[in-house]
Amino acid sequence: MYRIVIGLCSMLFCASLSFAQSSAPENWFNLDQSSNGVPGVSTERMYESLLKGKSSETVVVAVIDSGVDPDHEDLKDVMWVNEGEIPGNGIDDDGNGYVDDVHGWNFIGGKKGNVHHETLEVTRLVRKYRKMFDGKDVESLSKKDKKMYDKFKEMEKVITDKKGSLDQQMQGMQNFLDGLTKLKEAVGSDEVTVEALQGLELEDEDIQKRRDQIVGILNSQGISYDDLKENVKGGMEYTKNQADYYYNEDYDPRNVVGDNYLDSYQKSYGNNDVQGPDAGHGTHVAGIIGAIRNNDTGIKGVADNIRIMSVRAVPDGDERDKDVANAIIYAVDNGATIINMSFGKSYGWDKGAVDKAVKYATKNDVLLVHAAGNDGKNTDFANNFPNDKFAKKGLFGPKEAKTWLEIGALTWRGGEDAPAGFSNYGKENVDLFAPGYQILSTTPDQGYQKFSGTSMAAPVTAGVAAVLRSYFPKLSATQIKEILMQSTIINNDMVNKPGGDGKIKFSELSKTGGVVNAYKAVKIAEKTQGKRKKKFQKAASSKAKAKEPARA
């Protein structure tokens, strides 16, 4: 599931904080601490000081996400184009198994349309186990089935508890919205400013408290009253969707796709609508990686010579393992050498299928960049899928993917608030941190918005990786991962532990204890002898495919 942190919960978390500067500088993720006083990844410094006038090769970056708007003014010229396809002729011209896949493929669509809303994986598992154990005598179950039944009951409780809390959340947001309305009435103007709110003489103590809370949010977030109101409404819509779709066992949109869902290795399904019904998240991710840098329009992405391949596999709800596996394989087969995956979930359906696809990508020298998640939890002790650990390790086989990077989110604030309060972390399972807070990027219909989340931190890292692949094409995916980890800016300061539970050294939040830095990465890359065995593929067709992973 993709999730951006722009809603009420994030704002309330930050409302009690006080900063001299209340909003992120635009383009902050590309700025430099020493030159600009902002802990970005030093992209601009890198281009100006190290890469000016140097040649580069075009790199294909796959964005496995909710979809990408291919007509956005800041993306349309960097969208990947499958030269083997004749657009709109209804024929699989290049013979890769996908008809008219001009800019990529959509694995959550079919002839009937596209999947928008979805259930969570825990809901699908409960539905599966409920059918399995319906009418069964629990006492007569085998030891193996009893263990499975116990898991079923645990997951069932997760859903029951969550449903119970949704009503409370909805009521809390409704009360907040009512407070906003009352304060606007008290101001007596269509424009509600912080000064106007602070100047109100209020007798009602509850309204005073609400006013102070709202002023704190407006100051800390650097947003307007109207923006706050829209965010609250968005939070209410998100909460309603959880009840209507995420935790609803009776909801199943899979018939729209028309595949055999029980066959995790089926490939020929989907459609060529790479944008889909809600491409906000994927379009934002794509812009961070490679929005056109020299067009005096919109924003500047990190990488300057890439093509974005849109592979749609992530709905509003939890992605399905079958779709993720096929999306990875499609990206590899069609020439992507970096795959960004800004999604995740707490439960898995068929990890084996995803593991096979990840192994396939690793074998073909593809770097996989994954967002660590926005639950404020330590993933060393909590499940987060997909991940780089293989379920079936074998006696001599690899235990984990060597070309996988797991990314946590950094804020621009620095100090004790350096890590984003929502970011997952883990000394063993998170590799490094990158900017992921108040990131301005592209959104559908020529839009630009600020989103927050590890979903934004991953593409910042993928963008830096793309720069290395582009300017140093002889480097292997493993070498690029090593360089990115070696070149992080280490931070040993005590910071607020994500999730709001005490203090911790920033260096204990990830393997490297640092933040990705493009300038330092290029400096190391310049001194590194490349070990890449095969040449860069500008495009791939069915004739150029590597051997695909075998069925289980």
C-alpha positions in Angstrom: 0.0 0.0 0.0 1.3 3.4 -0.8 0.7 6.0 1.8 1.7 9.7 1.9 1.8 11.5 5.1 0.0 14.8 4.4 -3.0 14.3 6.6 -4.2 15.4 10.0 -2.3 12.8 12.0 1.1 14.1 10.7 0.1 17.7 11.4 -1.0 17.0 15.0 2.3 15.2 15.6 4.1 18.4 14.5 1.8 20.9 16.1 3.5 21.1 19.4 6.9 21.8 17.8 8.3 25.3 17.3 10.8 26.3 14.5 12.2 29.5 13.2 11.3 28.3 9.7 7.9 26.7 9.3 8.0 25.2 5.8 10.5 23.4 3.7 12.5 25.4 1.1 11.4 24.3 -2.4 13.7 21.8 -3.9 15.3 21.2 -0.5 16.0 17.6 -1.2 18.5 18.6 -3.9 20.2 21.3 -1.7 23.4 21.0 0.4 24.0 21.4 4.1 27.2 23.4 3.7 26.1 25.6 0.8 22.4 26.1 1.6 22.0 25.2 5.3 19.6 22.4 4.4 20.3 18.7 4.7 19.5 17.7 1.1 21.5 15.2 -0.9 23.7 17.8 -2.6 22.4 17.3 -6.1 23.0 20.8 -7.3 26.5 20.9 -5.8 27.2 17.6 -7.5 26.2 18.8 -11.0 27.9 22.1 -10.6 31.2 20.9 -9.1 31.7 17.3 -10.4 29.6 16.5 -13.5 29.4 19.7 -15.6 30.4 18.9 -19.2 30.7 15.1 -18.6 28.9 12.5 -20.8 26.3 10.2 -19.6 24.1 7.3 -20.8 20.3 7.2 -20.5 19.1 5.0 -17.7 15.6 3.4 -17.5 14.1 3.6 -14.0 10.9 1.6 -13.4 8.4 3.1 -11.0 6.2 0.3 -9.6 3.4 2.3 -8.2 -0.2 3.6 -8.5 0.5 4.9 -12.0 2.2 7.9 -13.6 0.7 10.7 -15.7 2.7 10.4 -18.9 1.4 13.7 -20.2 2.7 15.9 -17.3 4.6 18.9 -18.6 7.6 18.0 -16.4 7.6 14.3 -17.2 6.4 13.7 -20.8 9.8 14.1 -22.4 11.4 11.6 -19.9 8.8 8.8 -20.2 10.2 5.5 -21.4 9.0 4.6 -24.8 8.9 1.0 -26.0 10.3 1.4 -29.5 9.2 -2.1 -30.4 5.5 -1.1 -30.1 3.3 0.7 -32.6 0.9 2.7 -30.3 -2.8 1.9 -30.5 -2.8 -0.8 -33.1 -3.9 -3.5 -30.7 -1.0 -5.8 -31.6 1.9 -7.1 -29.5 4.4 -5.8 -32.0 7.6 -6.7 -30.0 6.2 -10.1 -28.9 6.9 -9.5 -25.2 3.4 -10.7 -24.2 1.9 -7.2 -23.6 -0.1 -5.4 -26.2 0.6 -1.7 -26.8 2.9 -1.3 -23.7 4.2 2.0 -24.9 5.1 3.5 -21.6 4.9 0.4 -19.4 2.2 -1.9 -18.2 -0.7 -2.0 -15.7 -1.1 -5.3 -13.7 -4.1 -4.1 -11.8 -6.4 -3.6 -14.8 -8.1 -5.5 -17.5 -10.7 -5.3 -20.2 -13.3 -4.2 -17.7 -11.3 -1.2 -16.4 -8.9 -0.6 -13.5 -8.7 -1.5 -9.9 -8.7 1.6 -7.7 -9.6 0.7 -4.2 -8.5 -2.6 -2.6 -8.6 -4.6 0.6 -5.6 -5.0 2.8 -3.7 -8.3 2.8 -4.8 -9.1 6.3 -8.4 -8.8 5.1 -7.7 -11.2 2.2 -6.0 -13.7 4.5 -8.9 -13.6 7.0 -11.3 -14.2 4.2 -9.2 -17.1 3.0 -8.9 -18.7 6.4 -12.6 -18.1 7.3 -13.6 -20.2 4.3 -11.0 -22.8 5.3 -12.2 -23.2 8.9 -15.9 -22.4 8.5 -17.9 -25.2 10.2 -14.7 -27.1 11.3 -14.4 -28.5 14.8 -11.4 -26.7 16.2 -10.6 -29.4 18.7 -10.2 -32.0 15.9 -7.8 -29.9 13.9 -4.3 -31.2 13.3 -1.4 -29.5 15.0 -0.5 -27.8 11.7 -4.0 -26.6 11.1 -4.5 -25.5 14.7 -1.4 -23.3 14.3 -2.9 -21.8 11.2 -6.3 -21.4 13.0 -4.5 -19.5 15.8 -3.0 -17.1 13.2 -6.4 -16.7 11.6 -7.9 -15.6 15.0 -5.0 -13.2 15.6 -5.6 -11.5 12.2 -9.3 -11.5 12.7 -8.7 -9.6 16.0 -6.5 -7.1 14.1 -9.5 -6.3 11.8 -12.0 -6.2 14.6 -9.9 -3.8 16.7 -9.2 -1.6 13.7 -12.8 -1.3 12.7 -13.6 -0.3 16.3 -11.0 2.5 16.2 -12.2 3.9 12.8 -15.4 5.3 14.2 -13.4 7.1 17.0 -11.0 8.5 14.4 -13.8 9.7 12.2 -15.6 11.4 15.1 -12.3 13.1 16.2 -11.7 14.5 12.7 -15.3 15.7 12.5 -14.9 17.5 15.8 -11.7 19.1 14.5 -13.5 20.1 11.3 -16.4 21.6 13.3 -13.8 23.6 15.3 -12.3 25.0 12.1 -15.8 26.1 10.9 -16.6 27.8 14.2 -13.3 29.7 14.2 -13.9 30.9 10.7 -17.3 32.1 11.7 -15.7 33.9 14.7 -13.1 35.6 12.4 -16.0 36.7 10.1 -13.9 36.6 6.9 -13.3 34.3 4.0 -9.6 34.6 4.6 -8.5 33.1 7.9 -5.0 34.0 8.9 -2.9 33.1 12.0 -3.0 36.8 13.0 -6.8 36.8 12.8 -7.0 33.6 14.9 -4.6 34.9 17.5 -6.6 38.1 17.8 -9.9 36.4 18.7 -11.3 36.9 22.2 -12.9 33.6 22.9 -14.9 32.8 26.1 -15.4 29.1 25.4 -12.3 27.2 26.8 -12.7 24.3 24.4 -12.7 26.6 21.4 -9.6 28.4 22.8 -7.7 25.1 23.0 -8.8 24.3 19.5 -7.7 27.7 18.3 -4.3 27.3 19.9 -3.9 23.8 18.4 -4.8 25.0 14.9 -2.4 28.0 15.2 0.3 25.6 16.1 -0.4 23.5 13.1 -0.5 26.4 10.7 2.8 27.7 12.0 4.6 24.4 12.1 3.4 23.2 8.7 3.6 26.5 6.9 0.1 26.0 5.4 -3.0 28.0 5.1 -6.4 27.5 6.9 -7.9 26.3 3.6 -5.1 23.8 3.1 -5.6 22.5 6.6 -9.3 22.1 6.1 -8.7 20.2 2.9 -6.2 17.9 4.6 -8.7 17.1 7.4 -11.3 16.3 4.7 -8.7 14.1 3.0 -8.1 12.3 6.3 -11.8 11.7 6.7 -12.0 10.3 3.2 -9.0 8.0 4.0 -10.6 6.8 7.2 -13.9 6.1 5.4 -12.0 4.2 2.7 -10.5 2.0 5.4 -14.0 1.0 6.5 -15.5 0.7 3.1 -12.6 -1.1 1.4 -9.4 -1.9 3.5 -11.1 -4.0 6.2 -14.2 -5.1 4.2 -14.2 -8.9 3.7 -17.1 -8.6 1.2 -15.2 -6.3 -1.1 -13.1 -7.9 -3.9 -12.3 -6.0 -7.0 -10.2 -8.6 -8.6 -12.8 -9.6 -11.2 -11.9 -6.4 -13.0 -8.5 -7.8 -13.8 -9.9 -11.1 -15.0 -6.8 -13.2 -14.1 -6.5 -16.5 -12.3 -5.4 -15.0 -9.0 -4.5 -18.4 -7.5 -1.8 -18.7 -10.2 1.0 -16.5 -8.9 3.1 -17.1 -12.0 0.5 -16.2 -14.6 1.9 -13.3 -16.7 -0.5 -12.4 -19.5 -3.0 -10.2 -17.9 -3.6 -6.5 -17.3 -3.8 -3.5 -19.7 -1.7 -0.7 -21.0 -3.2 2.1 -18.9 -0.1 3.2 -17.0 -1.8 6.1 -15.4 -4.9 4.5 -13.9 -7.7 6.2 -11.8 -5.4 7.7 -9.1 -1.8 8.4 -10.3 -1.0 11.1 -7.7 1.4 9.0 -5.7 3.3 7.4 -8.7 3.5 10.7 -10.5 5.0 12.4 -7.5 7.5 9.6 -7.1 8.5 9.9 -10.8 9.0 13.6 -10.6 11.4 13.3 -7.6 13.5 10.8 -9.6 13.7 12.6 -12.9 11.5 15.6 -13.5 13.1 17.6 -16.3 15.9 19.8 -14.8 16.5 22.3 -17.6 13.0 23.4 -18.8 12.4 26.3 -16.4 9.2 24.6 -15.5 8.0 23.0 -12.2 10.6 21.2 -10.3 14.0 19.6 -10.8 14.3 15.9 -10.3 17.5 14.3 -9.1 18.6 12.5 -12.2 19.2 14.3 -15.5 19.4 11.5 -18.1 16.7 8.9 -17.4 13.5 7.4 -18.8 10.6 6.6 -16.5 8.9 3.3 -17.0 5.5 3.2 -15.3 4.5 -0.2 -14.0 1.1 0.0 -12.3 0.7 -2.6 -9.5 -0.2 -0.6 -6.4 -3.9 0.2 -5.7 -5.5 2.3 -2.9 -5.1 -0.6 -0.5 -2.5 -3.4 -0.3 -0.7 -4.5 -3.4 -0.9 -8.2 -4.3 2.3 -10.3 -4.4 1.5 -11.7 -7.8 1.3 -8.2 -9.3 4.5 -7.1 -7.6 6.4 -10.1 -8.8 5.2 -9.6 -12.4 5.9 -5.9 -12.2 9.5 -6.5 -11.2 10.0 -9.2 -14.0 8.4 -6.9 -16.6 10.7 -4.0 -15.6 13.8 -6.2 -15.8 12.8 -7.8 -19.2 12.2 -4.4 -20.7 15.4 -2.7 -19.8 15.0 -1.1 -16.4 18.2 -1.1 -14.4 16.8 0.6 -11.3 13.4 -0.2 -9.8 11.7 2.1 -7.3 9.2 0.5 -5.0 7.4 3.1 -2.7 4.9 0.7 -1.2 4.6 -1.9 1.5 2.4 -3.9 3.9 2.5 -5.9 7.1 1.3 -9.2 5.8 2.3 -11.4 2.8 0.3 -13.7 0.6 3.0 -15.4 -1.6 6.4 -14.2 -0.6 8.0 -17.0 -2.6 6.7 -15.4 -5.9 8.1 -12.0 -5.0 11.4 -13.6 -3.8 11.9 -15.3 -7.2 11.3 -12.0 -9.0 13.8 -10.2 -6.7 16.4 -12.9 -7.4 15.7 -12.5 -11.1 16.3 -8.7 -10.8 19.5 -9.2 -8.7 20.8 -11.8 -11.2 20.3 -9.3 -14.0 22.2 -6.5 -12.2 19.1 -4.4 -11.3 19.1 -2.2 -8.3 15.8 -2.3 -6.2 15.1 0.7 -4.0 12.3 0.2 -1.4 10.5 2.6 1.0 10.8 1.4 4.6 7.3 2.4 5.5 5.4 5.1 7.5 4.4 3.3 10.7 7.1 4.7 13.0 8.2 1.2 13.9 11.4 -0.7 14.1 11.3 -3.2 11.2 14.0 -5.3 12.9 11.1 -6.6 15.1 8.1 -6.1 12.9 7.0 -7.5 9.5 7.3 -5.3 6.4 6.7 -6.7 2.9 8.3 -6.9 0.5 11.8 -7.1 1.8 15.3 -8.3 0.9 15.2 -11.4 3.1 14.4 -14.6 1.2 11.8 -17.0 2.8 13.5 -20.1 1.4 17.2 -19.5 2.0 18.6 -23.0 1.2 21.9 -24.4 2.4 24.2 -22.6 -0.1 21.8 -20.1 -1.7 21.7 -16.3 -0.9 20.0 -15.3 2.3 19.1 -11.8 1.0 19.1 -9.7 -2.1 22.4 -8.0 -2.6 21.0 -5.2 -4.8 18.2 -4.1 -2.5 18.2 -0.8 -0.6 15.7 0.0 2.2 15.2 3.7 2.8 13.9 5.7 5.8 12.7 9.3 5.7 14.6 12.5 6.8 13.1 16.0 7.5 14.7 19.3 6.5 14.6 20.5 10.1 17.7 18.8 11.4 18.7 18.5 15.1 16.5 16.2 17.2 13.8 16.3 14.5 16.1 15.0 11.7 14.3 11.7 11.3 10.6 12.0 10.2 8.4 11.0 13.1 6.4 8.6 10.9 9.4 6.8 9.4 10.1 3.1 10.0 13.7 2.4 11.0 16.0 -0.5 11.9 19.7 -1.1 12.5 19.5 -4.3 10.6 16.7 -3.8 8.0 17.0 -0.2 7.0 20.0 0.8 5.0 20.0 4.6 5.0 17.8 7.7 5.2 16.9 10.3 2.5 14.8 13.4 2.3 11.1 12.4 2.7 9.3 15.3 4.3 7.4 18.1 2.6 8.8 17.2 -0.8 7.5 19.2 -3.7 7.0 17.2 -6.9 4.7 16.5 -9.8 1.1 15.4 -9.6 -1.4 14.6 -12.4 -3.0 17.3 -14.6 0.1 19.6 -14.5 0.0 19.8 -10.8 2.7 20.2 -8.1 2.2 19.3 -4.4 4.2 18.6 -1.3 3.9 15.1 0.0 5.7 13.4 2.9 6.6 9.7 3.4 9.3 7.2 3.0 7.6 6.9 -0.4 9.4 10.2 -1.2 12.7 9.2 0.3 13.0 6.1 -1.9 12.9 8.0 -5.2 15.4 10.5 -3.9 17.8 7.6 -3.4 16.8 6.0 -6.7 17.5 9.3 -8.4 21.0 9.4 -7.0 21.5 5.8 -8.0 20.4 6.7 -11.5 23.0 9.4 -11.7 25.7 6.9 -10.8 24.4 4.4 -13.4 24.2 7.2 -16.0 27.7 8.8 -15.5 29.5 5.6 -14.4 27.8 2.9 -16.6 30.5 0.3 -15.8 29.5 0.2 -12.1 27.4 -2.9 -11.2 24.2 -2.6 -9.1 26.1 -4.1 -6.1 28.8 -1.5 -6.4 26.2 1.3 -6.6 24.6 0.1 -3.5 28.0 -0.1 -1.7 28.9 3.4 -2.9 25.6 4.9 -1.7 26.0 3.3 1.7 29.7 4.3 2.0 29.0 7.9 1.1 26.2 8.7 3.6 26.5 11.7 5.9 26.8 10.0 9.3 24.8 11.6 12.1 25.6 10.6 15.7 23.3 13.2 17.3 20.5 12.2 19.7 17.2 12.5 18.0 13.5 11.9 18.6 12.9 8.2 18.0 10.3 7.8 15.2 6.9 6.8 16.5 7.3 9.3 19.4 9.0 7.0 22.0 12.0 8.7 23.6 15.4 9.5 22.2 17.9 7.5 20.1 21.1 8.2 18.2 20.4 8.9 14.6 23.2 6.5 13.7 21.2 3.6 15.3 18.2 4.1 13.0 19.8 2.3 10.0 22.8 0.1 8.9 24.8 3.1 7.8 23.6 5.6 10.4 23.5 8.2 7.7 21.8 10.1 4.9 22.4 9.5 1.2 24.6 12.2 -0.5 25.0 12.5 -4.2 28.1 14.7 -4.1 30.1 12.2 -1.9 28.7 9.3 -3.9 30.1 10.7 -7.2 33.5 11.4 -5.5 33.7 7.7 -4.6 32.4 6.5 -8.0 35.1 8.5 -9.7 37.7 6.3 -8.0 35.9 3.0 -8.3 36.7 0.5 -11.1 33.5 -0.8 -12.6 32.7 -4.5 -12.4 29.6 -4.6 -14.5 29.6 -7.5 -16.9 27.0 -6.6 -19.5 26.5 -3.4 -21.4 23.7 -1.0 -20.6 20.5 -1.9 -22.5 18.8 1.1 -24.0 15.8 -1.0 -24.7 14.8 -4.6 -24.4 12.5 -6.8 -26.4 11.4 -10.4 -26.1 14.5 -11.3 -28.1 16.8 -9.8 -25.6 15.2 -11.2 -22.4 17.2 -13.1 -19.9 15.9 -16.5 -18.7 12.8 -15.9 -16.5 12.4 -17.4 -13.0 11.1 -20.9 -13.0 7.7 -21.8 -11.4 7.7 -23.1 -7.9 
